Amino acid sequence: MEKFVPTSYTLECVATGREFEDTGWMLSDPQCKEPSLIRARYAKKQLEVKPAEWGLYRFADWMPVRRMLQGSSAPVTYRSKGLAKHLGLENLWITFNGYYPAIGATMTTCSFKETEAYSVCGRAAADEKRVLVVASAGNTARAFAKVCSDNNIKLLLSVPYDNISALWFEKPLNPCVKLISCAAGGDYFDAIHLSDIALKGDGFYAEGGAKNIARRDGMACTVLSAVTTIGRIPDYYFQAVGSGTGAIAAWEANLRLIEDGRFGKNLMRLMVSQNAPFVPMYDAWQASSRKMLPYADDKARRDAEIIDAKVLSNRKPPYSLAGGLYDALKATGGDVFAVTNPMARKARKLFKELEGIDIYSAAGVALASLVNAVKAGRIDPQATIMLNITGGGEEHFKEHNDLWYLQPSHVFPLEPSVDDVVSKVEALFREPATGEGL
């Protein structure tokens, strides 16, 4: 493998178009007066895909990274046979993010959150002394914990107590990874609130979520995998969304691929879906509203408890701001679908029967939206369709591996008062590491 060279890029504010240098861990344009995402503008306008052994970093030309980290895997795109025949689609392409060795997919956390973690952590400097702070409902925490543990990067995770069972690994975690949680009954929004308090302490910095260009451009590798495999930009893009960050990333990748000039000029129609009854973006879109509609906290928590795809329960998504999901849907002629638990469960069963591997609930939501769109006559059977399977293969992976699970005793429970959280998380990283794992 040739020596890795940090990617060359500048930053651009979506709202104003101002271009500026990335002087550090920039998450926004300090000169912009309105809520807006920033984007990376890469020096290389044509993507040069590296050899497979580079893992996710085979797409590093369009990732804002300073270094390669060990253990990454790229998404795998293949042309569907069984599912395509069942749906009567001639050009259905599946981009699989997970563990399915038969097709070359080897993400051991079984989720496309690995694309985010390897990109975000690759953006950080090798000599970074501060602690990265990440809030997650489960899959993101598992991905960041693996990447940071394997590469000795200090990480503070904030995860809802009720989601601890989602944190399983091939081996005990490096003590550089610590986990905090609020009381049982909390949700992802509560985990975000707790992490925000922790960030008031010295020596901690926010991962940034959708505002982090590395997170979005890591997720965009799903589209880069699809387009470089298919040879053209698809007509439709299907994905389930909690924050909508993956769909925003897909739109941004689409724009870069048009500028590349070798894959067509079309914009994929973003066909995104939420798991009913937790559908705040669906409701706003149906009301033709850029602003999110009122959503009472108690109702949001109840709805989040009902849905199978807990990872889709983001109450504060990047929907309204410049460059957010609303703009992405408008620009691409996209749409938002609501999918019930029974629909998603049926879709998951269908995928396993026809494509040979288990998939996560969120991926089942995406597939169910495709099934419903086809039944409604909304999809040209000859259209080129990308179905983003954002997680799968966990059942297969667990059958063939002995796993280590986080236990409640590994979690540092914290009440969300500023003094309590700040003092305790600072103490966690002052203490010398002892023993194995957390």
C-alpha angles and dihedrals in degrees: 000000000000120000114279117243119201112253117258116227147134130217129248129195109228095210098050106017091233112157120210143156124273100240094178139316093349116176099171143011107270090208096053115103098198135055107278142151121235123222135208117242107202125214090224109070094184117058116236108199112215125219119287094255088070088072113199089350091072081091094048093123086077100035121087095231134145097193146009119251125207124258105029127147130194126228115263122225122198138165112258121233108169099038093039092053092047091053096039093241121146099196110033113150122189121208104201122202111184142048116323109132092182089073096031097261110143109165100142094199086056093225139097087235083091088072089059096045097049091047097045094046090044088057091057118088117256090236095049108141099184125093118252113228121209130176117202145164091219122288095060090049091051092050096046092044091054095046095045094043093050093046100038096244118155110245136177113197124197111197132165109260091233091058097057091106088069090066107090128142144182091248140002114291126256110256088243085083118076130180129210129182141178123228125305113277095045124123140209092285089056090051089053090050091052092049091050089057092048089054089066088074124092118264099024128111133188122248086216104219114219091358091066109092089205092059093051096042091048090054089046088068087083089067092042089054091050098045096045089049097044094038094228142055110271123242094227134029119198123194139143114239138204099167097006091233093126092054091048088051090050091054092049092049089049090056091051091049091053089052089048086064100208102090107049137274103259128116114229113237105242107226105185130174142200131205110249133262089027097066112134095144092045089053093049092047093049088052090051087237126150088196120072113249122242111282116182114228094232093051092046091053092048092048091048090053091054101052122087093216099066090172089069094063102101112148096188106045124170091252106124106036124095108284092016131127095284090058092044092053092046093048095049101037089244133160142210124231133197116221125189126221093253091052092051093046091052090049092051090052090048093052093051092049096047104030100031104237139082119250135198125260093255091054088048089056090054093048092047090055089053091049091050093047091051092048090050091054093243096127126069105230090223095050120115107247130190115203110194108211098195097189140009149129097067093128090049092046094050091050090060103036139057107231137205116222130203111241129204087256089064091059124089104217113213134184110224099250116126098233094046096049098041097047094045098047090047089052092050092063095041093059116091114251114254133181126354123315127339 
